[in-house]
Amino acid sequence: PRGFAFVEMESEANEDKAIEALDGAEWMNRQLKVNKARPREDRSGGRNNRF
């Protein structure tokens, strides 16, 4: 199954080192995708679909 995690680092330099070291690495026969979190995009398209 797919999964995700959020990790906070002490500095941006440590973030970059961790991403470089782990992005593309294999864990439990799965390839890791590691990147910095981004704010969610608004997917509503400007419409309010609540009832």
mmCIF entry with sequence, helices, sheets and N, C-alpha, C, O atoms, coordinates in Angstrom:
data_MODEL
# 
_entry.id   MODEL 
# 
_entity.id                         1 
_entity.type                       polymer 
_entity.pdbx_number_of_molecules   1 
# 
_entity_poly.entity_id                      1 
_entity_poly.type                           'polypeptide(L)' 
_entity_poly.nstd_linkage                   no 
_entity_poly.nstd_monomer                   no 
_entity_poly.pdbx_seq_one_letter_code       PRGFAFVEMESEANEDKAIEALDGAEWMNRQLKVNKARPREDRSGGRNNRF 
_entity_poly.pdbx_seq_one_letter_code_can   PRGFAFVEMESEANEDKAIEALDGAEWMNRQLKVNKARPREDRSGGRNNRF 
_entity_poly.pdbx_strand_id                 A 
# 
loop_
_entity_poly_seq.entity_id 
_entity_poly_seq.num 
_entity_poly_seq.mon_id 
_entity_poly_seq.hetero 
1 1  PRO n 
1 2  ARG n 
1 3  GLY n 
1 4  PHE n 
1 5  ALA n 
1 6  PHE n 
1 7  VAL n 
1 8  GLU n 
1 9  MET n 
1 10 GLU n 
1 11 SER n 
1 12 GLU n 
1 13 ALA n 
1 14 ASN n 
1 15 GLU n 
1 16 ASP n 
1 17 LYS n 
1 18 ALA n 
1 19 ILE n 
1 20 GLU n 
1 21 ALA n 
1 22 LEU n 
1 23 ASP n 
1 24 GLY n 
1 25 ALA n 
1 26 GLU n 
1 27 TRP n 
1 28 MET n 
1 29 ASN n 
1 30 ARG n 
1 31 GLN n 
1 32 LEU n 
1 33 LYS n 
1 34 VAL n 
1 35 ASN n 
1 36 LYS n 
1 37 ALA n 
1 38 ARG n 
1 39 PRO n 
1 40 ARG n 
1 41 GLU n 
1 42 ASP n 
1 43 ARG n 
1 44 SER n 
1 45 GLY n 
1 46 GLY n 
1 47 ARG n 
1 48 ASN n 
1 49 ASN n 
1 50 ARG n 
1 51 PHE n 
# 
_struct_asym.id          A 
_struct_asym.entity_id   1 
# 
_struct_conf.conf_type_id            HELX_P 
_struct_conf.id                      HELX_P1 
_struct_conf.pdbx_PDB_helix_id       AA1 
_struct_conf.beg_label_comp_id       GLU 
_struct_conf.beg_label_asym_id       A 
_struct_conf.beg_label_seq_id        12 
_struct_conf.pdbx_beg_PDB_ins_code   ? 
_struct_conf.end_label_comp_id       LEU 
_struct_conf.end_label_asym_id       A 
_struct_conf.end_label_seq_id        22 
_struct_conf.pdbx_end_PDB_ins_code   ? 
_struct_conf.beg_auth_comp_id        GLU 
_struct_conf.beg_auth_asym_id        A 
_struct_conf.beg_auth_seq_id         12 
_struct_conf.end_auth_comp_id        LEU 
_struct_conf.end_auth_asym_id        A 
_struct_conf.end_auth_seq_id         22 
_struct_conf.pdbx_PDB_helix_class    1 
_struct_conf.details                 ? 
_struct_conf.pdbx_PDB_helix_length   11 
# 
_struct_conf_type.id          HELX_P 
_struct_conf_type.criteria    ? 
_struct_conf_type.reference   ? 
# 
_struct_sheet.id               AA1 
_struct_sheet.type             ? 
_struct_sheet.number_strands   2 
_struct_sheet.details          ? 
# 
_struct_sheet_order.sheet_id     AA1 
_struct_sheet_order.range_id_1   1 
_struct_sheet_order.range_id_2   2 
_struct_sheet_order.offset       ? 
_struct_sheet_order.sense        anti-parallel 
# 
loop_
_struct_sheet_range.sheet_id 
_struct_sheet_range.id 
_struct_sheet_range.beg_label_comp_id 
_struct_sheet_range.beg_label_asym_id 
_struct_sheet_range.beg_label_seq_id 
_struct_sheet_range.pdbx_beg_PDB_ins_code 
_struct_sheet_range.end_label_comp_id 
_struct_sheet_range.end_label_asym_id 
_struct_sheet_range.end_label_seq_id 
_struct_sheet_range.pdbx_end_PDB_ins_code 
_struct_sheet_range.beg_auth_comp_id 
_struct_sheet_range.beg_auth_asym_id 
_struct_sheet_range.beg_auth_seq_id 
_struct_sheet_range.end_auth_comp_id 
_struct_sheet_range.end_auth_asym_id 
_struct_sheet_range.end_auth_seq_id 
AA1 1 GLU A 26 ? TRP A 27 ? GLU A 26 TRP A 27 
AA1 2 ARG A 30 ? GLN A 31 ? ARG A 30 GLN A 31 
# 
loop_
_atom_site.group_PDB 
_atom_site.id 
_atom_site.type_symbol 
_atom_site.label_atom_id 
_atom_site.label_alt_id 
_atom_site.label_comp_id 
_atom_site.label_asym_id 
_atom_site.label_entity_id 
_atom_site.label_seq_id 
_atom_site.pdbx_PDB_ins_code 
_atom_site.Cartn_x 
_atom_site.Cartn_y 
_atom_site.Cartn_z 
_atom_site.occupancy 
_atom_site.B_iso_or_equiv 
_atom_site.pdbx_formal_charge 
_atom_site.auth_seq_id 
_atom_site.auth_comp_id 
_atom_site.auth_asym_id 
_atom_site.auth_atom_id 
_atom_site.pdbx_PDB_model_num 
ATOM 1   N N  . PRO A 1 1  ? 0.813   -1.200 0.000   1.00 0.00 ? 1  PRO A N  1 
ATOM 2   C CA . PRO A 1 1  ? 0.000   0.000  0.000   1.00 0.00 ? 1  PRO A CA 1 
ATOM 3   C C  . PRO A 1 1  ? 0.855   1.262  0.000   1.00 0.00 ? 1  PRO A C  1 
ATOM 4   O O  . PRO A 1 1  ? 1.977   1.275  0.508   1.00 0.00 ? 1  PRO A O  1 
ATOM 5   N N  . ARG A 1 2  ? 0.310   2.300  -0.569  1.00 0.00 ? 2  ARG A N  1 
ATOM 6   C CA . ARG A 1 2  ? 1.008   3.591  -0.584  1.00 0.00 ? 2  ARG A CA 1 
ATOM 7   C C  . ARG A 1 2  ? 0.887   4.248  0.776   1.00 0.00 ? 2  ARG A C  1 
ATOM 8   O O  . ARG A 1 2  ? -0.020  3.954  1.556   1.00 0.00 ? 2  ARG A O  1 
ATOM 9   N N  . GLY A 1 3  ? 1.818   5.137  1.039   1.00 0.00 ? 3  GLY A N  1 
ATOM 10  C CA . GLY A 1 3  ? 1.773   5.872  2.292   1.00 0.00 ? 3  GLY A CA 1 
ATOM 11  C C  . GLY A 1 3  ? 2.547   7.155  2.157   1.00 0.00 ? 3  GLY A C  1 
ATOM 12  O O  . GLY A 1 3  ? 3.183   7.407  1.134   1.00 0.00 ? 3  GLY A O  1 
ATOM 13  N N  . PHE A 1 4  ? 2.491   7.967  3.192   1.00 0.00 ? 4  PHE A N  1 
ATOM 14  C CA . PHE A 1 4  ? 3.250   9.206  3.176   1.00 0.00 ? 4  PHE A CA 1 
ATOM 15  C C  . PHE A 1 4  ? 3.575   9.596  4.607   1.00 0.00 ? 4  PHE A C  1 
ATOM 16  O O  . PHE A 1 4  ? 2.992   9.079  5.560   1.00 0.00 ? 4  PHE A O  1 
ATOM 17  N N  . ALA A 1 5  ? 4.507   10.507 4.736   1.00 0.00 ? 5  ALA A N  1 
ATOM 18  C CA . ALA A 1 5  ? 4.890   11.014 6.051   1.00 0.00 ? 5  ALA A CA 1 
ATOM 19  C C  . ALA A 1 5  ? 5.369   12.447 5.900   1.00 0.00 ? 5  ALA A C  1 
ATOM 20  O O  . ALA A 1 5  ? 5.826   12.856 4.832   1.00 0.00 ? 5  ALA A O  1 
ATOM 21  N N  . PHE A 1 6  ? 5.260   13.190 6.967   1.00 0.00 ? 6  PHE A N  1 
ATOM 22  C CA . PHE A 1 6  ? 5.800   14.539 7.018   1.00 0.00 ? 6  PHE A CA 1 
ATOM 23  C C  . PHE A 1 6  ? 6.888   14.554 8.075   1.00 0.00 ? 6  PHE A C  1 
ATOM 24  O O  . PHE A 1 6  ? 6.701   14.039 9.178   1.00 0.00 ? 6  PHE A O  1 
ATOM 25  N N  . VAL A 1 7  ? 8.022   15.143 7.739   1.00 0.00 ? 7  VAL A N  1 
ATOM 26  C CA . VAL A 1 7  ? 9.167   15.205 8.643   1.00 0.00 ? 7  VAL A CA 1 
ATOM 27  C C  . VAL A 1 7  ? 9.645   16.645 8.703   1.00 0.00 ? 7  VAL A C  1 
ATOM 28  O O  . VAL A 1 7  ? 9.761   17.306 7.670   1.00 0.00 ? 7  VAL A O  1 
ATOM 29  N N  . GLU A 1 8  ? 9.920   17.131 9.890   1.00 0.00 ? 8  GLU A N  1 
ATOM 30  C CA . GLU A 1 8  ? 10.474  18.477 10.055  1.00 0.00 ? 8  GLU A CA 1 
ATOM 31  C C  . GLU A 1 8  ? 11.955  18.359 10.370  1.00 0.00 ? 8  GLU A C  1 
ATOM 32  O O  . GLU A 1 8  ? 12.363  17.517 11.170  1.00 0.00 ? 8  GLU A O  1 
ATOM 33  N N  . MET A 1 9  ? 12.751  19.201 9.742   1.00 0.00 ? 9  MET A N  1 
ATOM 34  C CA . MET A 1 9  ? 14.198  19.196 9.943   1.00 0.00 ? 9  MET A CA 1 
ATOM 35  C C  . MET A 1 9  ? 14.607  20.492 10.630  1.00 0.00 ? 9  MET A C  1 
ATOM 36  O O  . MET A 1 9  ? 13.865  21.475 10.617  1.00 0.00 ? 9  MET A O  1 
ATOM 37  N N  . GLU A 1 10 ? 15.800  20.484 11.233  1.00 0.00 ? 10 GLU A N  1 
ATOM 38  C CA . GLU A 1 10 ? 16.292  21.656 11.955  1.00 0.00 ? 10 GLU A CA 1 
ATOM 39  C C  . GLU A 1 10 ? 16.662  22.811 11.034  1.00 0.00 ? 10 GLU A C  1 
ATOM 40  O O  . GLU A 1 10 ? 16.552  23.974 11.420  1.00 0.00 ? 10 GLU A O  1 
ATOM 41  N N  . SER A 1 11 ? 17.101  22.495 9.818   1.00 0.00 ? 11 SER A N  1 
ATOM 42  C CA . SER A 1 11 ? 17.529  23.559 8.909   1.00 0.00 ? 11 SER A CA 1 
ATOM 43  C C  . SER A 1 11 ? 17.235  23.163 7.470   1.00 0.00 ? 11 SER A C  1 
ATOM 44  O O  . SER A 1 11 ? 17.028  21.990 7.161   1.00 0.00 ? 11 SER A O  1 
ATOM 45  N N  . GLU A 1 12 ? 17.221  24.165 6.600   1.00 0.00 ? 12 GLU A N  1 
ATOM 46  C CA . GLU A 1 12 ? 16.996  23.900 5.183   1.00 0.00 ? 12 GLU A CA 1 
ATOM 47  C C  . GLU A 1 12 ? 18.143  23.086 4.598   1.00 0.00 ? 12 GLU A C  1 
ATOM 48  O O  . GLU A 1 12 ? 17.928  22.273 3.698   1.00 0.00 ? 12 GLU A O  1 
ATOM 49  N N  . ALA A 1 13 ? 19.366  23.297 5.101   1.00 0.00 ? 13 ALA A N  1 
ATOM 50  C CA . ALA A 1 13 ? 20.515  22.516 4.629   1.00 0.00 ? 13 ALA A CA 1 
ATOM 51  C C  . ALA A 1 13 ? 20.313  21.038 4.949   1.00 0.00 ? 13 ALA A C  1 
ATOM 52  O O  . ALA A 1 13 ? 20.623  20.176 4.126   1.00 0.00 ? 13 ALA A O  1 
ATOM 53  N N  . ASN A 1 14 ? 19.792  20.738 6.146   1.00 0.00 ? 14 ASN A N  1 
ATOM 54  C CA . ASN A 1 14 ? 19.519  19.348 6.505   1.00 0.00 ? 14 ASN A CA 1 
ATOM 55  C C  . ASN A 1 14 ? 18.392  18.771 5.654   1.00 0.00 ? 14 ASN A C  1 
ATOM 56  O O  . ASN A 1 14 ? 18.431  17.597 5.284   1.00 0.00 ? 14 ASN A O  1 
ATOM 57  N N  . GLU A 1 15 ? 17.394  19.588 5.343   1.00 0.00 ? 15 GLU A N  1 
ATOM 58  C CA . GLU A 1 15 ? 16.311  19.144 4.456   1.00 0.00 ? 15 GLU A CA 1 
ATOM 59  C C  . GLU A 1 15 ? 16.878  18.713 3.113   1.00 0.00 ? 15 GLU A C  1 
ATOM 60  O O  . GLU A 1 15 ? 16.573  17.631 2.612   1.00 0.00 ? 15 GLU A O  1 
ATOM 61  N N  . ASP A 1 16 ? 17.706  19.576 2.540   1.00 0.00 ? 16 ASP A N  1 
ATOM 62  C CA . ASP A 1 16 ? 18.270  19.295 1.220   1.00 0.00 ? 16 ASP A CA 1 
ATOM 63  C C  . ASP A 1 16 ? 19.125  18.031 1.238   1.00 0.00 ? 16 ASP A C  1 
ATOM 64  O O  . ASP A 1 16 ? 19.073  17.239 0.297   1.00 0.00 ? 16 ASP A O  1 
ATOM 65  N N  . LYS A 1 17 ? 19.910  17.834 2.296   1.00 0.00 ? 17 LYS A N  1 
ATOM 66  C CA . LYS A 1 17 ? 20.745  16.634 2.409   1.00 0.00 ? 17 LYS A CA 1 
ATOM 67  C C  . LYS A 1 17 ? 19.885  15.378 2.504   1.00 0.00 ? 17 LYS A C  1 
ATOM 68  O O  . LYS A 1 17 ? 20.182  14.369 1.865   1.00 0.00 ? 17 LYS A O  1 
ATOM 69  N N  . ALA A 1 18 ? 18.824  15.440 3.297   1.00 0.00 ? 18 ALA A N  1 
ATOM 70  C CA . ALA A 1 18 ? 17.942  14.285 3.452   1.00 0.00 ? 18 ALA A CA 1 
ATOM 71  C C  . ALA A 1 18 ? 17.242  13.949 2.139   1.00 0.00 ? 18 ALA A C  1 
ATOM 72  O O  . ALA A 1 18 ? 17.137  12.779 1.769   1.00 0.00 ? 18 ALA A O  1 
ATOM 73  N N  . ILE A 1 19 ? 16.766  14.967 1.441   1.00 0.00 ? 19 ILE A N  1 
ATOM 74  C CA . ILE A 1 19 ? 16.096  14.737 0.160   1.00 0.00 ? 19 ILE A CA 1 
ATOM 75  C C  . ILE A 1 19 ? 17.065  14.112 -0.829  1.00 0.00 ? 19 ILE A C  1 
ATOM 76  O O  . ILE A 1 19 ? 16.724  13.148 -1.514  1.00 0.00 ? 19 ILE A O  1 
ATOM 77  N N  . GLU A 1 20 ? 18.270  14.659 -0.906  1.00 0.00 ? 20 GLU A N  1 
ATOM 78  C CA . GLU A 1 20 ? 19.273  14.136 -1.835  1.00 0.00 ? 20 GLU A CA 1 
ATOM 79  C C  . GLU A 1 20 ? 19.628  12.687 -1.507  1.00 0.00 ? 20 GLU A C  1 
ATOM 80  O O  . GLU A 1 20 ? 19.809  11.871 -2.411  1.00 0.00 ? 20 GLU A O  1 
ATOM 81  N N  . ALA A 1 21 ? 19.729  12.370 -0.223  1.00 0.00 ? 21 ALA A N  1 
ATOM 82  C CA . ALA A 1 21 ? 20.126  11.026 0.183   1.00 0.00 ? 21 ALA A CA 1 
ATOM 83  C C  . ALA A 1 21 ? 19.008  10.002 0.000   1.00 0.00 ? 21 ALA A C  1 
ATOM 84  O O  . ALA A 1 21 ? 19.285  8.841  -0.300  1.00 0.00 ? 21 ALA A O  1 
ATOM 85  N N  . LEU A 1 22 ? 17.754  10.407 0.176   1.00 0.00 ? 22 LEU A N  1 
ATOM 86  C CA . LEU A 1 22 ? 16.661  9.440  0.216   1.00 0.00 ? 22 LEU A CA 1 
ATOM 87  C C  . LEU A 1 22 ? 15.781  9.395  -1.024  1.00 0.00 ? 22 LEU A C  1 
ATOM 88  O O  . LEU A 1 22 ? 15.143  8.372  -1.274  1.00 0.00 ? 22 LEU A O  1 
ATOM 89  N N  . ASP A 1 23 ? 15.724  10.458 -1.804  1.00 0.00 ? 23 ASP A N  1 
ATOM 90  C CA . ASP A 1 23 ? 14.873  10.450 -2.994  1.00 0.00 ? 23 ASP A CA 1 
ATOM 91  C C  . ASP A 1 23 ? 15.393  9.404  -3.972  1.00 0.00 ? 23 ASP A C  1 
ATOM 92  O O  . ASP A 1 23 ? 16.544  9.459  -4.403  1.00 0.00 ? 23 ASP A O  1 
ATOM 93  N N  . GLY A 1 24 ? 14.542  8.466  -4.309  1.00 0.00 ? 24 GLY A N  1 
ATOM 94  C CA . GLY A 1 24 ? 14.920  7.398  -5.226  1.00 0.00 ? 24 GLY A CA 1 
ATOM 95  C C  . GLY A 1 24 ? 15.498  6.176  -4.536  1.00 0.00 ? 24 GLY A C  1 
ATOM 96  O O  . GLY A 1 24 ? 15.728  5.152  -5.180  1.00 0.00 ? 24 GLY A O  1 
ATOM 97  N N  . ALA A 1 25 ? 15.737  6.270  -3.224  1.00 0.00 ? 25 ALA A N  1 
ATOM 98  C CA . ALA A 1 25 ? 16.266  5.125  -2.484  1.00 0.00 ? 25 ALA A CA 1 
ATOM 99  C C  . ALA A 1 25 ? 15.201  4.030  -2.396  1.00 0.00 ? 25 ALA A C  1 
ATOM 100 O O  . ALA A 1 25 ? 14.012  4.296  -2.569  1.00 0.00 ? 25 ALA A O  1 
ATOM 101 N N  . GLU A 1 26 ? 15.633  2.812  -2.130  1.00 0.00 ? 26 GLU A N  1 
ATOM 102 C CA . GLU A 1 26 ? 14.707  1.695  -2.005  1.00 0.00 ? 26 GLU A CA 1 
ATOM 103 C C  . GLU A 1 26 ? 14.540  1.330  -0.542  1.00 0.00 ? 26 GLU A C  1 
ATOM 104 O O  . GLU A 1 26 ? 15.516  1.271  0.206   1.00 0.00 ? 26 GLU A O  1 
ATOM 105 N N  . TRP A 1 27 ? 13.301  1.085  -0.136  1.00 0.00 ? 27 TRP A N  1 
ATOM 106 C CA . TRP A 1 27 ? 12.983  0.661  1.226   1.00 0.00 ? 27 TRP A CA 1 
ATOM 107 C C  . TRP A 1 27 ? 11.875  -0.370 1.142   1.00 0.00 ? 27 TRP A C  1 
ATOM 108 O O  . TRP A 1 27 ? 10.816  -0.103 0.573   1.00 0.00 ? 27 TRP A O  1 
ATOM 109 N N  . MET A 1 28 ? 12.111  -1.548 1.706   1.00 0.00 ? 28 MET A N  1 
ATOM 110 C CA . MET A 1 28 ? 11.154  -2.655 1.666   1.00 0.00 ? 28 MET A CA 1 
ATOM 111 C C  . MET A 1 28 ? 10.705  -2.942 0.230   1.00 0.00 ? 28 MET A C  1 
ATOM 112 O O  . MET A 1 28 ? 9.518   -3.121 -0.043  1.00 0.00 ? 28 MET A O  1 
ATOM 113 N N  . ASN A 1 29 ? 11.675  -2.980 -0.672  1.00 0.00 ? 29 ASN A N  1 
ATOM 114 C CA . ASN A 1 29 ? 11.425  -3.251 -2.094  1.00 0.00 ? 29 ASN A CA 1 
ATOM 115 C C  . ASN A 1 29 ? 10.548  -2.198 -2.773  1.00 0.00 ? 29 ASN A C  1 
ATOM 116 O O  . ASN A 1 29 ? 9.900   -2.487 -3.779  1.00 0.00 ? 29 ASN A O  1 
ATOM 117 N N  . ARG A 1 30 ? 10.526  -0.990 -2.231  1.00 0.00 ? 30 ARG A N  1 
ATOM 118 C CA . ARG A 1 30 ? 9.759   0.109  -2.824  1.00 0.00 ? 30 ARG A CA 1 
ATOM 119 C C  . ARG A 1 30 ? 10.673  1.298  -3.014  1.00 0.00 ? 30 ARG A C  1 
ATOM 120 O O  . ARG A 1 30 ? 11.544  1.559  -2.184  1.00 0.00 ? 30 ARG A O  1 
ATOM 121 N N  . GLN A 1 31 ? 10.477  2.024  -4.110  1.00 0.00 ? 31 GLN A N  1 
ATOM 122 C CA . GLN A 1 31 ? 11.282  3.214  -4.372  1.00 0.00 ? 31 GLN A CA 1 
ATOM 123 C C  . GLN A 1 31 ? 10.645  4.415  -3.676  1.00 0.00 ? 31 GLN A C  1 
ATOM 124 O O  . GLN A 1 31 ? 9.454   4.683  -3.836  1.00 0.00 ? 31 GLN A O  1 
ATOM 125 N N  . LEU A 1 32 ? 11.464  5.137  -2.897  1.00 0.00 ? 32 LEU A N  1 
ATOM 126 C CA . LEU A 1 32 ? 10.972  6.306  -2.177  1.00 0.00 ? 32 LEU A CA 1 
ATOM 127 C C  . LEU A 1 32 ? 10.967  7.538  -3.074  1.00 0.00 ? 32 LEU A C  1 
ATOM 128 O O  . LEU A 1 32 ? 11.858  7.723  -3.903  1.00 0.00 ? 32 LEU A O  1 
ATOM 129 N N  . LYS A 1 33 ? 9.959   8.370  -2.899  1.00 0.00 ? 33 LYS A N  1 
ATOM 130 C CA . LYS A 1 33 ? 9.884   9.681  -3.541  1.00 0.00 ? 33 LYS A CA 1 
ATOM 131 C C  . LYS A 1 33 ? 9.874   10.693 -2.411  1.00 0.00 ? 33 LYS A C  1 
ATOM 132 O O  . LYS A 1 33 ? 8.926   10.744 -1.627  1.00 0.00 ? 33 LYS A O  1 
ATOM 133 N N  . VAL A 1 34 ? 10.928  11.503 -2.322  1.00 0.00 ? 34 VAL A N  1 
ATOM 134 C CA . VAL A 1 34 ? 11.081  12.450 -1.219  1.00 0.00 ? 34 VAL A CA 1 
ATOM 135 C C  . VAL A 1 34 ? 11.161  13.860 -1.785  1.00 0.00 ? 34 VAL A C  1 
ATOM 136 O O  . VAL A 1 34 ? 11.974  14.134 -2.668  1.00 0.00 ? 34 VAL A O  1 
ATOM 137 N N  . ASN A 1 35 ? 10.317  14.755 -1.277  1.00 0.00 ? 35 ASN A N  1 
ATOM 138 C CA . ASN A 1 35 ? 10.357  16.150 -1.699  1.00 0.00 ? 35 ASN A CA 1 
ATOM 139 C C  . ASN A 1 35 ? 9.819   17.037 -0.585  1.00 0.00 ? 35 ASN A C  1 
ATOM 140 O O  . ASN A 1 35 ? 9.323   16.544 0.428   1.00 0.00 ? 35 ASN A O  1 
ATOM 141 N N  . LYS A 1 36 ? 9.921   18.338 -0.778  1.00 0.00 ? 36 LYS A N  1 
ATOM 142 C CA . LYS A 1 36 ? 9.400   19.286 0.205   1.00 0.00 ? 36 LYS A CA 1 
ATOM 143 C C  . LYS A 1 36 ? 7.891   19.407 0.041   1.00 0.00 ? 36 LYS A C  1 
ATOM 144 O O  . LYS A 1 36 ? 7.369   19.383 -1.073  1.00 0.00 ? 36 LYS A O  1 
ATOM 145 N N  . ALA A 1 37 ? 7.208   19.537 1.158   1.00 0.00 ? 37 ALA A N  1 
ATOM 146 C CA . ALA A 1 37 ? 5.757   19.694 1.136   1.00 0.00 ? 37 ALA A CA 1 
ATOM 147 C C  . ALA A 1 37 ? 5.388   21.031 0.512   1.00 0.00 ? 37 ALA A C  1 
ATOM 148 O O  . ALA A 1 37 ? 6.097   22.026 0.667   1.00 0.00 ? 37 ALA A O  1 
ATOM 149 N N  . ARG A 1 38 ? 4.271   21.031 -0.192  1.00 0.00 ? 38 ARG A N  1 
ATOM 150 C CA . ARG A 1 38 ? 3.743   22.251 -0.802  1.00 0.00 ? 38 ARG A CA 1 
ATOM 151 C C  . ARG A 1 38 ? 2.313   22.447 -0.300  1.00 0.00 ? 38 ARG A C  1 
ATOM 152 O O  . ARG A 1 38 ? 1.637   21.470 0.026   1.00 0.00 ? 38 ARG A O  1 
ATOM 153 N N  . PRO A 1 39 ? 1.846   23.684 -0.235  1.00 0.00 ? 39 PRO A N  1 
ATOM 154 C CA . PRO A 1 39 ? 0.441   23.910 0.148   1.00 0.00 ? 39 PRO A CA 1 
ATOM 155 C C  . PRO A 1 39 ? -0.484  23.252 -0.872  1.00 0.00 ? 39 PRO A C  1 
ATOM 156 O O  . PRO A 1 39 ? -0.169  23.189 -2.060  1.00 0.00 ? 39 PRO A O  1 
ATOM 157 N N  . ARG A 1 40 ? -1.613  22.770 -0.403  1.00 0.00 ? 40 ARG A N  1 
ATOM 158 C CA . ARG A 1 40 ? -2.590  22.160 -1.308  1.00 0.00 ? 40 ARG A CA 1 
ATOM 159 C C  . ARG A 1 40 ? -3.136  23.197 -2.278  1.00 0.00 ? 40 ARG A C  1 
ATOM 160 O O  . ARG A 1 40 ? -3.323  24.363 -1.929  1.00 0.00 ? 40 ARG A O  1 
ATOM 161 N N  . GLU A 1 41 ? -3.386  22.751 -3.498  1.00 0.00 ? 41 GLU A N  1 
ATOM 162 C CA . GLU A 1 41 ? -4.008  23.624 -4.494  1.00 0.00 ? 41 GLU A CA 1 
ATOM 163 C C  . GLU A 1 41 ? -5.513  23.584 -4.303  1.00 0.00 ? 41 GLU A C  1 
ATOM 164 O O  . GLU A 1 41 ? -6.071  22.555 -3.923  1.00 0.00 ? 41 GLU A O  1 
ATOM 165 N N  . ASP A 1 42 ? -6.165  24.702 -4.566  1.00 0.00 ? 42 ASP A N  1 
ATOM 166 C CA . ASP A 1 42 ? -7.617  24.751 -4.496  1.00 0.00 ? 42 ASP A CA 1 
ATOM 167 C C  . ASP A 1 42 ? -8.177  23.968 -5.674  1.00 0.00 ? 42 ASP A C  1 
ATOM 168 O O  . ASP A 1 42 ? -7.944  24.329 -6.827  1.00 0.00 ? 42 ASP A O  1 
ATOM 169 N N  . ARG A 1 43 ? -8.905  22.913 -5.396  1.00 0.00 ? 43 ARG A N  1 
ATOM 170 C CA . ARG A 1 43 ? -9.450  22.056 -6.458  1.00 0.00 ? 43 ARG A CA 1 
ATOM 171 C C  . ARG A 1 43 ? -10.922 22.320 -6.725  1.00 0.00 ? 43 ARG A C  1 
ATOM 172 O O  . ARG A 1 43 ? -11.536 21.610 -7.522  1.00 0.00 ? 43 ARG A O  1 
ATOM 173 N N  . SER A 1 44 ? -11.499 23.319 -6.080  1.00 0.00 ? 44 SER A N  1 
ATOM 174 C CA . SER A 1 44 ? -12.933 23.547 -6.221  1.00 0.00 ? 44 SER A CA 1 
ATOM 175 C C  . SER A 1 44 ? -13.300 24.177 -7.557  1.00 0.00 ? 44 SER A C  1 
ATOM 176 O O  . SER A 1 44 ? -14.464 24.121 -7.956  1.00 0.00 ? 44 SER A O  1 
ATOM 177 N N  . GLY A 1 45 ? -12.351 24.769 -8.251  1.00 0.00 ? 45 GLY A N  1 
ATOM 178 C CA . GLY A 1 45 ? -12.650 25.397 -9.528  1.00 0.00 ? 45 GLY A CA 1 
ATOM 179 C C  . GLY A 1 45 ? -13.529 26.625 -9.393  1.00 0.00 ? 45 GLY A C  1 
ATOM 180 O O  . GLY A 1 45 ? -14.139 27.065 -10.367 1.00 0.00 ? 45 GLY A O  1 
ATOM 181 N N  . GLY A 1 46 ? -13.598 27.183 -8.187  1.00 0.00 ? 46 GLY A N  1 
ATOM 182 C CA . GLY A 1 46 ? -14.406 28.378 -7.990  1.00 0.00 ? 46 GLY A CA 1 
ATOM 183 C C  . GLY A 1 46 ? -15.864 28.093 -7.710  1.00 0.00 ? 46 GLY A C  1 
ATOM 184 O O  . GLY A 1 46 ? -16.645 29.020 -7.499  1.00 0.00 ? 46 GLY A O  1 
ATOM 185 N N  . ARG A 1 47 ? -16.244 26.832 -7.705  1.00 0.00 ? 47 ARG A N  1 
ATOM 186 C CA . ARG A 1 47 ? -17.634 26.471 -7.437  1.00 0.00 ? 47 ARG A CA 1 
ATOM 187 C C  . ARG A 1 47 ? -17.769 26.003 -5.997  1.00 0.00 ? 47 ARG A C  1 
ATOM 188 O O  . ARG A 1 47 ? -16.839 25.433 -5.427  1.00 0.00 ? 47 ARG A O  1 
ATOM 189 N N  . ASN A 1 48 ? -18.914 26.246 -5.428  1.00 0.00 ? 48 ASN A N  1 
ATOM 190 C CA . ASN A 1 48 ? -19.205 25.756 -4.090  1.00 0.00 ? 48 ASN A CA 1 
ATOM 191 C C  . ASN A 1 48 ? -20.177 24.601 -4.231  1.00 0.00 ? 48 ASN A C  1 
ATOM 192 O O  . ASN A 1 48 ? -21.351 24.813 -4.533  1.00 0.00 ? 48 ASN A O  1 
ATOM 193 N N  . ASN A 1 49 ? -19.704 23.383 -4.017  1.00 0.00 ? 49 ASN A N  1 
ATOM 194 C CA . ASN A 1 49 ? -20.525 22.192 -4.220  1.00 0.00 ? 49 ASN A CA 1 
ATOM 195 C C  . ASN A 1 49 ? -21.125 21.673 -2.921  1.00 0.00 ? 49 ASN A C  1 
ATOM 196 O O  . ASN A 1 49 ? -21.531 20.513 -2.859  1.00 0.00 ? 49 ASN A O  1 
ATOM 197 N N  . ARG A 1 50 ? -21.191 22.487 -1.901  1.00 0.00 ? 50 ARG A N  1 
ATOM 198 C CA . ARG A 1 50 ? -21.760 22.031 -0.633  1.00 0.00 ? 50 ARG A CA 1 
ATOM 199 C C  . ARG A 1 50 ? -23.274 22.159 -0.677  1.00 0.00 ? 50 ARG A C  1 
ATOM 200 O O  . ARG A 1 50 ? -23.818 23.087 -1.275  1.00 0.00 ? 50 ARG A O  1 
ATOM 201 N N  . PHE A 1 51 ? -23.940 21.214 -0.037  1.00 0.00 ? 51 PHE A N  1 
ATOM 202 C CA . PHE A 1 51 ? -25.405 21.226 -0.003  1.00 0.00 ? 51 PHE A CA 1 
ATOM 203 C C  . PHE A 1 51 ? -25.891 21.496 1.390   1.00 0.00 ? 51 PHE A C  1 
ATOM 204 O O  . PHE A 1 51 ? -27.098 21.546 1.624   1.00 0.00 ? 51 PHE A O  1 
# 
